[in-house]
Amino acid sequence: MTMSASEESFERKLLISALSENALLATIAICFVILHILAATMLTSTGQSDAGAAPEPPGLSSQD
């Protein structure tokens, strides 16, 4: 069974669109993961800087 030139061209276009759709989905997934890693890094660094907030100046301690 042989295919006409237009059928072969159509199948090639389908294959290319499927590949580009997979590449697009993979790119979106990778960006999603990277953004979540960056957000987690920012949140944990903010939490650590709050925990290590600037100490009280020596003259204002509550022991006076």
FENDAWO-V615841 format. One record per residue. SS is DSSP state (a for helix, b for strand, c for the rest). PSI is psi in whole degrees, 0 to 359 (none if undefined). NEAR is the number of other ideal C-beta (glycine too) atoms within 10 Angstrom. Layout:
ss={SS,SS}
psi={PSI,PSI}
near={NEAR,NEAR}
//
This chain:
ss={c,c,c,c,a,a,a,a,a,a,a,a,a,a,a,a,a,a,a,a,a,a,a,a,a,a,a,a,a,a,a,a,a,a,a,a,a,a,a,a,a,a,a,a,a,a,a,a,a,a,a,c,c,c,c,c,c,a,a,a,c,c,c,c}
psi={120,151,149,167,324,325,320,319,319,317,322,317,320,317,316,318,324,318,318,328,319,320,320,315,320,320,317,317,318,316,320,314,315,316,321,323,316,318,317,321,317,318,319,325,327,319,320,323,330,321,326,42,163,130,161,145,151,327,351,22,154,357,352,none}
near={2,5,10,8,7,8,10,11,11,12,11,10,10,10,10,10,10,10,10,10,10,10,10,10,10,10,10,10,10,10,10,10,10,10,10,10,10,10,10,10,10,10,10,10,10,10,10,9,10,8,7,8,7,6,7,9,7,6,6,7,9,5,3,5}
//
